[in-house]
Amino acid sequence: MPDSADRFNADEEWEDLLRQLPASPAASPRPYFYSRVRARIEQQAAAERLPVRTWLHWPAYAVLLGALLLLSGDDAALQSVSAINSPPTSPEASFGGE
């Protein structure tokens, strides 16, 4: 571990370094930097917003409708499936006869 007693003028060295900071020229971007950045952002945003055809959404709509029917409280989907799967007991039952 270095001894701080060996460096008598450490404070003066720091002050010299801090005095040199304002003397350096201010950094500035190259010409047209911001317009190039803006053009690149707009190009990437345009690539992300590609138009999606309407028919690509149809499977999602079908799944959503199916989930809505299954989760609705009136069991509409289950009743329609059970009516298709169970055959009528007699031919008159399909016509409402007894």
Secondary structure, DSSP 8 states (H G I E B T S, - for coil): ---GGG-TTHHHHHHHHHHHHHHS------TTHHHHHHHHHHHHHHHHT----GGGGHHHHHHHHHHHHHHSTT-HHHHHHHHHHS--SSGGGGGT--
